[in-house]
Amino acid sequence: SRWNLLGLLPKLAELKLFDNTAEGDPEKGQSPEPKLLLHLLHRRIVSSYDLLRMPEWAKPILQAALELQR
């Protein structure tokens, strides 16, 4: 769960957080395209998705990642 992930963040060597809520259409040969929301490497943010477009469920995880950098 997301809450377990928050507890694991300080211990992870790397995290790539994806949003896979966009659906594809297999009948048309369209596969879903997960979006990389956050890439964390050794407690440092390597890349993150646009905060204004970040899904609500991912914002607490991004906030925790930002706090790790302090």
GIDA-V132200 format. One record per residue. N is the residue number from 1. NEAR is the number of other C-alpha atoms within 12 Angstrom. Layout:
n={N;N}
near={NEAR;NEAR}
This chain:
n={1;2;3;4;5;6;7;8;9;10;11;12;13;14;15;16;17;18;19;20;21;22;23;24;25;26;27;28;29;30;31;32;33;34;35;36;37;38;39;40;41;42;43;44;45;46;47;48;49;50;51;52;53;54;55;56;57;58;59;60;61;62;63;64;65;66;67;68;69;70}
near={10;17;13;12;20;24;16;19;32;23;17;19;15;20;28;29;31;25;23;16;14;14;14;14;11;9;7;8;9;11;14;16;14;16;23;22;30;33;26;30;22;18;26;25;28;21;23;29;23;15;17;11;14;22;23;15;18;31;24;22;35;36;21;25;36;23;16;22;17;10}
